Amino acid sequence: MKLKHLGLLLIIPLQTACVSVPRETVTLSETLGNDLKGLHASHRNTVQVYYGQLKDDINSFVDDVYAPFVIHYVLKHELAQYRKGEPSLYGAIEAAGQTEGKEEAEEALQVMAEFQEAARAQIESKREELLSPVLQQEADIRKAIDQSYDNAVYANSAITAHLRSIRKVKDAQREALSMAGLGGTDTLVTNTLVRVSKQVKKAVEQGKEIDVQSEDTYRKLEEISNNIKSITGKK
């Protein structure tokens, strides 16, 4: 009989200890884990959207403004060469049109191919110059976000002990995120990317207003290019 009572006395403290663990602790641990996954995906998607817009704007500037300028500039140079009687694209095309010889036709095609290749190389060089810092910055931000959330997930295993003094689940979530170093991360990332995206879009719109046939075109395009590079972090 005494052994029976002793068994009951041993069970009661164990039951009491289990009940004393706050319900918020378990709930928060599960909720925080799910929230971290959701926030991680959300931050990565935010970066993808805004950098996608950034790259679209830069490509638009290169294709719609810089490329026409390069083609106009090279054709203008070729015309000057033609007028001076020197070898040029215009001269090769004219010779092919005035004769039916195979050699003249092949020469014209060769000159046109060289012109196209040279123009494309210059255009793509400008594209790489403007996109390179953006791509690097995007990769750096993605890496920083991934590292922050990896650290947060790791830290989540140690948060339970701290939650014993926390009563409300939502308050505990906010404090846990702050402990993990993620407090305000989404707002900071979003605001920064929105600002950069708007500034680049404005610069591109200014570039589209440039007359590619004016004498001052090159200087203006370089100003726009330098402005874009300064906005995206490359001096």
C-alpha positions as CSV (number, residue, x, y, z in Angstrom):
1,M,0.0,0.0,0.0
2,K,2.8,2.4,0.8
3,L,4.5,1.6,-2.5
4,K,1.3,2.5,-4.3
5,H,1.1,5.9,-2.6
6,L,4.8,6.4,-3.3
7,G,4.1,5.8,-7.0
8,L,1.4,8.3,-7.0
9,L,3.6,10.9,-5.4
10,L,6.2,10.4,-8.1
11,I,3.7,10.7,-10.9
12,I,2.1,14.0,-9.6
13,P,5.4,16.1,-9.8
14,L,6.1,14.8,-13.3
15,Q,2.6,15.8,-14.5
16,T,2.9,19.2,-12.8
17,A,6.3,19.8,-14.5
18,C,4.8,19.0,-17.9
19,V,1.9,21.4,-17.4
20,S,4.2,24.2,-16.3
21,V,5.8,24.4,-19.9
22,P,4.1,27.4,-21.6
23,R,1.8,26.5,-24.5
24,E,3.2,29.6,-26.3
25,T,6.6,28.0,-26.4
26,V,5.6,25.1,-28.7
27,T,3.2,27.2,-30.8
28,L,5.8,29.8,-31.4
29,S,8.5,27.3,-32.3
30,E,6.3,25.8,-35.0
31,T,4.9,29.2,-36.2
32,L,8.3,30.8,-36.3
33,G,9.8,28.0,-38.3
34,N,7.0,28.4,-40.9
35,D,7.2,32.2,-40.9
36,L,11.0,32.1,-41.5
37,K,10.5,29.9,-44.6
38,G,7.7,32.3,-45.8
39,L,9.8,35.4,-45.1
40,H,12.8,33.9,-46.8
41,A,10.9,33.1,-50.0
42,S,9.2,36.6,-49.8
43,H,12.6,38.4,-49.6
44,R,14.1,36.4,-52.4
45,N,11.1,37.1,-54.6
46,T,11.3,40.8,-53.8
47,V,14.9,40.9,-54.8
48,Q,14.1,39.0,-58.0
49,V,11.2,41.3,-59.0
50,Y,13.1,44.6,-58.4
51,Y,16.4,43.5,-59.9
52,G,14.4,42.0,-62.9
53,Q,12.9,45.5,-63.4
54,L,16.4,47.1,-63.0
55,K,17.8,44.8,-65.7
56,D,14.9,45.4,-68.0
57,D,15.4,49.2,-67.7
58,I,19.1,48.9,-68.5
59,N,18.4,46.6,-71.4
60,S,15.8,49.1,-72.7
61,F,18.4,51.9,-72.5
62,V,21.0,49.9,-74.4
63,D,18.5,48.7,-77.1
64,D,16.4,51.8,-77.5
65,V,18.9,54.6,-77.0
66,Y,22.6,53.4,-77.1
67,A,22.2,50.9,-80.0
68,P,20.6,53.5,-82.4
69,F,23.3,56.0,-81.5
70,V,26.2,53.5,-82.3
71,I,24.6,52.5,-85.6
72,H,24.1,56.2,-86.6
73,Y,27.6,57.2,-85.5
74,V,29.2,54.4,-87.5
75,L,27.1,55.0,-90.6
76,K,28.0,58.7,-90.4
77,H,31.6,57.8,-90.3
78,E,31.3,55.4,-93.2
79,L,29.5,58.1,-95.2
80,A,32.3,60.5,-94.6
81,Q,34.8,57.9,-95.8
82,Y,32.7,57.3,-98.9
83,R,32.6,61.0,-99.7
84,K,36.4,61.2,-99.4
85,G,36.7,58.3,-101.9
86,E,38.0,55.9,-99.2
87,P,36.9,52.3,-98.7
88,S,33.6,52.2,-96.9
89,L,30.3,50.3,-96.4
90,Y,28.6,52.7,-98.8
91,G,31.2,52.2,-101.5
92,A,31.0,48.4,-101.2
93,I,27.2,48.4,-101.5
94,E,27.3,50.9,-104.4
95,A,29.9,48.7,-106.3
96,A,27.8,45.6,-105.8
97,G,24.7,47.4,-107.0
98,Q,26.4,48.8,-110.2
99,T,27.9,45.5,-111.3
100,E,26.7,41.9,-111.5
101,G,30.0,40.4,-110.4
102,K,30.2,37.8,-107.7
103,E,33.3,39.3,-106.2
104,E,31.6,42.7,-105.6
105,A,28.6,41.1,-104.0
106,E,30.8,39.0,-101.7
107,E,32.8,42.1,-100.8
108,A,29.6,44.0,-99.9
109,L,28.4,41.1,-97.8
110,Q,31.7,40.9,-96.0
111,V,31.8,44.6,-95.3
112,M,28.2,44.5,-94.0
113,A,29.0,41.6,-91.8
114,E,32.0,43.3,-90.3
115,F,29.9,46.5,-89.7
116,Q,27.2,44.4,-87.9
117,E,29.8,42.6,-85.8
118,A,31.6,45.7,-84.8
119,A,28.4,47.5,-83.9
120,R,27.1,44.5,-81.9
121,A,30.4,44.2,-80.0
122,Q,30.3,47.9,-78.9
123,I,26.6,47.6,-77.9
124,E,27.1,44.5,-75.9
125,S,30.2,46.0,-74.3
126,K,28.0,48.8,-73.0
127,R,25.3,46.4,-71.8
128,E,27.9,44.4,-69.9
129,E,29.4,47.6,-68.4
130,L,26.0,48.6,-67.0
131,L,24.6,45.2,-66.0
132,S,27.8,43.8,-64.4
133,P,27.5,45.8,-61.1
134,V,23.7,45.1,-61.0
135,L,24.2,41.4,-61.3
136,Q,27.0,41.4,-58.7
137,Q,24.8,43.4,-56.3
138,E,21.9,41.1,-56.8
139,A,24.1,38.0,-56.1
140,D,25.5,39.7,-52.9
141,I,22.0,40.6,-51.6
142,R,20.7,37.1,-52.3
143,K,23.7,35.6,-50.4
144,A,23.2,38.0,-47.5
145,I,19.5,37.1,-47.3
146,D,20.2,33.4,-47.4
147,Q,22.9,33.7,-44.7
148,S,20.6,35.7,-42.4
149,Y,17.8,33.2,-42.6
150,D,20.2,30.3,-42.2
151,N,21.4,31.9,-39.0
152,A,17.8,32.6,-37.9
153,V,16.8,28.9,-38.4
154,Y,19.8,27.8,-36.4
155,A,19.0,30.3,-33.7
156,N,15.4,29.1,-33.5
157,S,16.5,26.0,-31.7
158,A,17.8,28.1,-28.8
159,I,14.8,30.4,-28.6
160,T,12.6,28.1,-26.6
161,A,14.3,28.8,-23.3
162,H,13.9,32.5,-23.8
163,L,10.2,32.1,-24.5
164,R,9.4,31.0,-20.9
165,S,9.0,34.6,-19.9
166,I,7.0,35.6,-23.0
167,R,3.2,35.4,-22.9
168,K,1.8,36.5,-26.2
169,V,2.7,34.6,-29.4
170,K,2.8,37.6,-31.7
171,D,5.0,39.6,-29.4
172,A,7.3,36.6,-29.0
173,Q,7.6,36.3,-32.8
174,R,8.7,39.9,-33.2
175,E,11.2,39.5,-30.4
176,A,12.5,36.3,-31.8
177,L,13.0,37.8,-35.2
178,S,14.9,40.7,-33.6
179,M,17.1,38.3,-31.7
180,A,17.9,36.5,-35.0
181,G,18.9,39.8,-36.6
182,L,15.9,40.0,-39.0
183,G,13.9,42.8,-37.5
184,G,12.9,45.2,-40.2
185,T,14.8,43.3,-42.9
186,D,11.9,43.2,-45.4
187,T,11.2,46.9,-45.0
188,L,14.9,47.8,-45.5
189,V,15.4,45.6,-48.5
190,T,12.1,46.7,-50.2
191,N,12.7,50.4,-49.6
192,T,16.2,50.2,-50.9
193,L,15.3,48.3,-54.1
194,V,12.3,50.5,-54.8
195,R,14.5,53.6,-54.5
196,V,17.2,52.2,-56.8
197,S,14.6,50.9,-59.3
198,K,12.9,54.3,-59.5
199,Q,16.2,56.2,-60.0
200,V,17.4,53.9,-62.8
201,K,14.0,54.1,-64.5
202,K,14.2,57.9,-64.4
203,A,17.7,57.9,-65.9
204,V,16.6,55.5,-68.7
205,E,13.6,57.8,-69.5
206,Q,15.9,60.8,-69.7
207,G,18.1,58.8,-72.0
208,K,15.2,58.0,-74.3
209,E,14.7,61.7,-74.8
210,I,18.2,62.2,-76.3
211,D,18.3,62.9,-80.0
212,V,20.8,60.2,-81.2
213,Q,21.7,62.4,-84.3
214,S,22.7,65.5,-82.4
215,E,26.4,66.5,-82.0
216,D,26.2,66.3,-78.2
217,T,24.8,62.8,-78.1
218,Y,27.9,60.9,-76.9
219,R,28.4,63.2,-73.9
220,K,24.8,63.0,-72.9
221,L,24.8,59.2,-73.2
222,E,28.0,58.9,-71.1
223,E,26.3,61.1,-68.4
224,I,23.3,58.8,-68.4
225,S,25.6,55.7,-68.2
226,N,27.6,57.2,-65.4
227,N,24.4,58.1,-63.6
228,I,23.1,54.5,-63.8
229,K,26.5,53.1,-62.6
230,S,26.5,55.5,-59.6
231,I,22.9,54.5,-58.7
232,T,23.7,50.8,-58.8
233,G,26.9,51.2,-56.8
234,K,29.7,51.3,-59.3
235,K,31.6,54.6,-59.5
